[in-house]
């Protein structure tokens, strides 16, 4: 029976079904062409990129890397076998472990991606720094990783730059350390004779005639200038050492500013400058001594760099905070130099070094940072400047109970290896009505004490034969009790030394010793011991 469905036109795709098949074939060919062109375009992009690309089939443990990565290492295409089993000969031994840990952490889900810096061996035998990044791109049905892909980036130039930067940093740190050591040594050598000179001058002034008063006044000014420089060095060293601990209390701003301004008024008047103030009757809460030092330095800086006009000190509100502002009509500061002025020994327009040490604003910046206070600066060259320090608000002032100096005569054990200073300090302490047992070494001191305990030990820090005042204090306390009051006197400004002394809880006075301060501290320490019943 004939098949009515048969149609010769259907042969060779002549019918409808054949036409559909031809269209499918043409579509597949077009898709293959597009895919091939896309692959070629992608390969051109990959090879033209500065980065190398890689894929790692975790299931078959096969690795593919673009030609760019091989070129980074100086190899021709296919010249270097990059199979995983060859990685130990490609990657630096010190970096192989951290690379595997990075991959493992990503696979375990502990890191969002694999990222590590490694050194790879080049064809020439050198090591090149490569930053390799990657992540899982394909997972199996159970969630286990199947494929990772990522990039290789040549960071050799960056690492070389970082190495140069670190070397420069180490060199700068070494230079800074050398500077600190030099300043510490210079400060110590200068303070020794200056300390003795100050004590002798104080003793002579008490019996000076009226005609000699101007001479002593001039001598005092010279001493004050030299002492000011050494004090700046000491303050900077103590701030760098981190041994300054703020003692926060509430205090009156008018009282603090009255005291500060009274110290600068004579110098301003001598230069023909108007020193005005405008502040409110309010209290603040921070360390009054450190805060006063900031204001002192700001006003001193304003007076120093102002030749005409005047200086205004005012309390004002700015952006919701109270500030103490110091305005001057001085030389001003270029806008791009306002950060430089807070650097140590930086003085703009003062190449002759005739306007102070260049440490004042550096101390201001470090002290403000210690107190966690902000600083503002506004300035116009030729018009003047404004420096402002944040003023923390304070509550009600609590009355302070100050210790009164001890009136009883003390038996003072004194150790100093410089004969001039030893004689000067002995004369001063005896002049205040105390008994002095003086020596140049701890051994000699213990012999002269003859078994009788002193009320207090006062010792220089650096002594002959490598001994220190810490050794003296330890020896005397071992003989007469651990609670024996002690003072250490030093001319050193070495930050490391200051940190060590502070950590040992040793009370320190710095040379040149202010004789009234020395007497007050001796009285304070001995009175504390009596109050404690020790």
URRAUR-V317512 format. One record per residue. N is the residue number from 1. RES is the residue in one letter. SS is DSSP state (hx for helix, st for strand, lp for the rest). D_CENTER is the distance of its C-alpha to the mean C-alpha in Angstrom with 1 decimal. Layout:
N;RES;SS;D_CENTER  N;RES;SS;D_CENTER
This chain:
1;X;lp;105.8  2;X;lp;103.9  3;X;lp;100.1  4;X;lp;99.7  5;X;lp;95.9  6;X;lp;96.2  7;X;lp;95.4  8;X;hx;95.4  9;X;hx;92.9  10;X;hx;90.2  11;X;hx;90.4  12;X;hx;87.6  13;X;hx;85.4  14;X;lp;87.9  15;X;lp;87.9  16;X;hx;85.1  17;X;hx;83.5  18;X;hx;83.3  19;X;hx;81.7  20;X;hx;79.0  21;X;hx;78.3  22;X;hx;78.1  23;X;hx;75.6  24;X;hx;73.4  25;X;hx;73.6  26;X;hx;72.6  27;X;hx;69.7  28;X;hx;68.5  29;X;hx;68.8  30;X;hx;66.9  31;X;hx;64.1  32;X;hx;64.0  33;X;hx;63.8  34;X;hx;60.9  35;X;hx;59.1  36;X;hx;59.6  37;X;hx;58.4  38;X;hx;55.3  39;X;hx;54.6  40;X;hx;55.1  41;X;hx;52.9  42;X;hx;50.2  43;X;hx;50.4  44;X;hx;50.1  45;X;hx;47.0  46;X;hx;45.5  47;X;hx;46.3  48;X;hx;45.1  49;X;lp;41.7  50;X;lp;38.7  51;X;lp;38.3  52;X;st;40.5  53;X;st;42.1  54;X;st;43.3  55;X;st;45.4  56;X;st;45.9  57;X;st;49.0  58;X;lp;48.1  59;X;lp;51.8  60;X;lp;53.1  61;X;lp;49.9  62;X;st;50.4  63;X;st;47.7  64;X;st;47.9  65;X;st;45.5  66;X;lp;46.0  67;X;hx;46.9  68;X;hx;43.6  69;X;hx;41.8  70;X;hx;44.4  71;X;hx;43.9  72;X;hx;40.1  73;X;lp;41.0  74;X;lp;43.8  75;X;lp;46.7  76;X;lp;49.8  77;X;lp;50.9  78;X;lp;51.9  79;X;lp;51.2  80;X;lp;48.6  81;X;lp;49.5  82;X;lp;46.6  83;X;lp;48.3  84;X;hx;46.0  85;X;hx;47.6  86;X;hx;46.4  87;X;hx;42.7  88;X;hx;41.9  89;X;hx;43.2  90;X;hx;41.2  91;X;st;37.8  92;X;lp;35.6  93;X;hx;36.1  94;X;hx;32.4  95;X;hx;32.2  96;X;hx;35.7  97;X;hx;34.7  98;X;hx;31.7  99;X;hx;34.0  100;X;hx;36.7  101;X;hx;34.4  102;X;hx;33.2  103;X;hx;36.8  104;X;hx;37.9  105;X;hx;35.2  106;X;hx;36.4  107;X;hx;40.0  108;X;lp;39.5  109;X;lp;37.9  110;X;lp;34.4  111;X;lp;32.8  112;X;lp;34.1  113;X;lp;34.4  114;X;st;34.1  115;X;st;31.2  116;X;st;30.0  117;X;st;29.1  118;X;st;31.6  119;X;st;33.0  120;X;st;36.7  121;X;st;39.2  122;X;lp;40.7  123;X;lp;44.3  124;X;lp;43.2  125;X;lp;41.5  126;X;lp;37.8  127;X;st;35.3  128;X;st;34.1  129;X;st;31.3  130;X;st;32.8  131;X;st;31.3  132;X;st;34.0  133;X;st;34.4  134;X;st;37.3  135;X;st;38.9  136;X;st;42.3  137;X;st;44.8  138;X;st;48.1  139;X;st;49.0  140;X;lp;52.3  141;X;lp;54.3  142;X;lp;52.7  143;X;lp;49.2  144;X;lp;48.5  145;X;st;46.7  146;X;st;49.0  147;X;st;47.1  148;X;st;43.5  149;X;st;42.5  150;X;st;39.5  151;X;st;38.0  152;X;st;36.7  153;X;st;34.2  154;X;st;33.5  155;X;lp;29.8  156;X;hx;30.1  157;X;hx;28.9  158;X;hx;25.8  159;X;hx;25.1  160;X;hx;25.8  161;X;hx;23.4  162;X;hx;20.6  163;X;hx;21.6  164;X;hx;21.4  165;X;hx;17.9  166;X;hx;16.7  167;X;hx;18.6  168;X;hx;17.0  169;X;hx;13.5  170;X;hx;14.7  171;X;hx;16.4  172;X;hx;13.5  173;X;hx;11.5  174;X;hx;14.8  175;X;hx;15.3  176;X;hx;12.1  177;X;hx;13.3  178;X;hx;16.7  179;X;hx;15.8  180;X;hx;14.3  181;X;hx;17.5  182;X;hx;19.7  183;X;hx;18.4  184;X;hx;18.9  185;X;hx;22.3  186;X;hx;23.4  187;X;hx;22.4  188;X;hx;24.4  189;X;hx;27.4  190;X;hx;27.5  191;X;hx;27.2  192;X;hx;30.1  193;X;hx;32.9  194;X;hx;31.3  195;X;hx;31.4  196;X;hx;35.1  197;X;hx;35.9  198;X;hx;34.6  199;X;hx;36.7  200;X;hx;39.8  201;X;hx;39.5  202;X;hx;39.2  203;X;hx;42.3  204;X;hx;44.3  205;X;hx;43.5  206;X;lp;45.2  207;X;lp;48.5  208;X;lp;48.1  209;X;lp;50.9  210;X;lp;50.7  211;X;lp;51.1  212;X;lp;48.1  213;X;hx;45.8  214;X;hx;44.7  215;X;hx;43.9  216;X;hx;41.6  217;X;hx;40.0  218;X;hx;39.1  219;X;hx;37.9  220;X;hx;35.8  221;X;hx;34.2  222;X;hx;33.4  223;X;hx;31.9  224;X;hx;29.9  225;X;hx;28.5  226;X;hx;27.6  227;X;hx;26.2  228;X;hx;24.1  229;X;hx;22.4  230;X;hx;21.8  231;X;hx;20.6  232;X;hx;18.0  233;X;hx;16.8  234;X;hx;16.9  235;X;hx;15.1  236;X;hx;12.2  237;X;hx;12.2  238;X;hx;12.6  239;X;hx;9.7  240;X;hx;7.5  241;X;hx;9.8  242;X;lp;9.4  243;X;lp;13.2  244;X;lp;13.9  245;X;lp;15.7  246;X;lp;17.1  247;X;lp;20.9  248;X;lp;22.1  249;X;st;25.7  250;X;st;28.0  251;X;st;29.0  252;X;st;31.1  253;X;hx;29.6  254;X;hx;32.8  255;X;hx;32.7  256;X;hx;29.0  257;X;hx;29.6  258;X;hx;33.0  259;X;hx;31.4  260;X;hx;28.7  261;X;hx;31.2  262;X;hx;33.7  263;X;hx;31.4  264;X;hx;31.1  265;X;hx;34.6  266;X;hx;36.3  267;X;hx;34.1  268;X;hx;34.5  269;X;hx;38.2  270;X;hx;38.5  271;X;lp;37.2  272;X;lp;39.6  273;X;lp;36.9  274;X;st;37.5  275;X;st;34.8  276;X;st;35.6  277;X;st;34.1  278;X;st;34.9  279;X;lp;33.3  280;X;lp;34.6  281;X;lp;35.5  282;X;lp;32.9  283;X;st;30.5  284;X;st;26.8  285;X;st;24.8  286;X;st;21.4  287;X;lp;20.5  288;X;hx;23.1  289;X;hx;21.9  290;X;hx;18.3  291;X;hx;19.9  292;X;hx;22.5  293;X;hx;20.1  294;X;hx;18.6  295;X;hx;22.2  296;X;hx;23.2  297;X;hx;20.8  298;X;hx;21.8  299;X;hx;25.5  300;X;hx;25.2  301;X;hx;23.7  302;X;hx;26.5  303;X;hx;29.2  304;X;hx;28.0  305;X;lp;28.2  306;X;lp;31.3  307;X;lp;34.7  308;X;lp;37.1  309;X;lp;37.3  310;X;st;35.0  311;X;st;32.0  312;X;st;32.1  313;X;st;30.0  314;X;st;30.7  315;X;st;29.8  316;X;st;30.2  317;X;st;29.8  318;X;st;28.0  319;X;lp;27.8  320;X;lp;28.7  321;X;st;26.2  322;X;st;26.8  323;X;st;25.0  324;X;st;25.4  325;X;st;25.9  326;X;st;26.4  327;X;st;28.8  328;X;st;30.0  329;X;lp;32.6  330;X;lp;30.7  331;X;lp;30.1  332;X;lp;27.8  333;X;lp;25.0  334;X;lp;25.6  335;X;hx;24.3  336;X;hx;22.4  337;X;hx;20.6  338;X;lp;19.2  339;X;lp;15.6  340;X;hx;16.0  341;X;hx;16.9  342;X;hx;13.5  343;X;lp;12.4  344;X;lp;13.0  345;X;lp;16.8  346;X;lp;17.6  347;X;lp;21.1  348;X;lp;23.2  349;X;lp;26.8  350;X;lp;26.5  351;X;lp;27.2  352;X;lp;29.2  353;X;lp;26.2  354;X;lp;28.6  355;X;lp;26.5  356;X;lp;24.0  357;X;lp;21.0  358;X;lp;18.8  359;X;lp;16.2  360;X;hx;17.4  361;X;hx;15.8  362;X;hx;12.4  363;X;hx;12.9  364;X;hx;14.3  365;X;hx;11.4  366;X;hx;8.9  367;X;hx;12.0  368;X;hx;13.0  369;X;hx;9.9  370;X;hx;10.6  371;X;lp;14.2  372;X;lp;13.7  373;X;lp;15.8  374;X;lp;16.3  375;X;st;17.1  376;X;st;20.0  377;X;st;21.2  378;X;st;24.7  379;X;st;26.4  380;X;st;29.4  381;X;lp;30.1  382;X;lp;32.9  383;X;lp;33.0  384;X;st;30.0  385;X;st;26.7  386;X;st;25.6  387;X;st;22.3  388;X;st;22.1  389;X;st;20.0  390;X;st;20.8  391;X;st;23.3  392;X;lp;23.3  393;X;st;27.0  394;X;lp;28.5  395;X;lp;31.8  396;X;lp;34.3  397;X;lp;33.4  398;X;lp;34.3  399;X;lp;35.9  400;X;lp;34.1  401;X;lp;36.0  402;X;lp;34.9  403;X;lp;36.0  404;X;lp;38.7  405;X;lp;38.6  406;X;lp;40.9  407;X;lp;44.3  408;X;lp;45.6  409;X;lp;45.4  410;X;lp;42.9  411;X;st;43.3  412;X;st;40.1  413;X;st;39.1  414;X;st;37.3  415;X;st;35.9  416;X;lp;34.8  417;X;lp;35.6  418;X;lp;35.7  419;X;hx;39.3  420;X;hx;38.7  421;X;hx;35.9  422;X;hx;37.9  423;X;hx;41.0  424;X;hx;39.2  425;X;hx;37.5  426;X;hx;40.8  427;X;hx;42.7  428;X;hx;40.4  429;X;hx;40.3  430;X;hx;44.1  431;X;hx;44.6  432;X;lp;43.1  433;X;lp;45.8  434;X;lp;44.1  435;X;st;45.2  436;X;st;43.0  437;X;st;43.3  438;X;st;41.3  439;X;st;40.7  440;X;lp;38.5  441;X;lp;38.1  442;X;hx;37.9  443;X;hx;41.3  444;X;hx;43.0  445;X;hx;41.6  446;X;hx;43.0  447;X;hx;46.3  448;X;hx;46.5  449;X;hx;45.6  450;X;lp;48.8  451;X;lp;48.0  452;X;lp;47.4  453;X;lp;44.0  454;X;lp;41.9  455;X;lp;40.4  456;X;st;37.0  457;X;st;35.2  458;X;st;33.3  459;X;st;31.9  460;X;st;29.8  461;X;lp;27.1  462;X;st;28.0  463;X;lp;31.7  464;X;hx;34.1  465;X;hx;34.7  466;X;hx;31.2  467;X;lp;31.6  468;X;st;29.1  469;X;hx;29.5  470;X;hx;28.4  471;X;hx;31.5  472;X;hx;33.6  473;X;hx;32.6  474;X;hx;33.2  475;X;hx;36.6  476;X;hx;37.8  477;X;hx;36.7  478;X;hx;38.5  479;X;hx;41.6  480;X;hx;41.6  481;X;lp;39.5  482;X;lp;36.0  483;X;lp;35.8  484;X;lp;36.4  485;X;st;34.0  486;X;st;31.8  487;X;st;29.5  488;X;st;27.4  489;X;st;27.2  490;X;st;24.8  491;X;lp;23.8  492;X;lp;20.8  493;X;lp;17.2  494;X;lp;15.8  495;X;hx;12.6  496;X;hx;14.2  497;X;hx;17.5  498;X;hx;16.3  499;X;hx;14.8  500;X;hx;18.2  501;X;hx;20.3  502;X;hx;18.8  503;X;hx;19.3  504;X;lp;22.9  505;X;lp;23.5  506;X;lp;24.6  507;X;lp;25.1  508;X;st;23.8  509;X;st;25.0  510;X;st;23.7  511;X;lp;26.1  512;X;lp;28.0  513;X;lp;29.2  514;X;lp;30.5  515;X;hx;33.9  516;X;hx;34.3  517;X;hx;30.9  518;X;hx;31.9  519;X;hx;35.2  520;X;hx;33.8  521;X;hx;31.4  522;X;hx;34.4  523;X;hx;36.5  524;X;hx;34.0  525;X;hx;33.4  526;X;hx;37.2  527;X;hx;38.1  528;X;hx;35.8  529;X;hx;37.5  530;X;hx;40.9  531;X;hx;40.0  532;X;hx;39.1  533;X;lp;42.4  534;X;lp;40.9
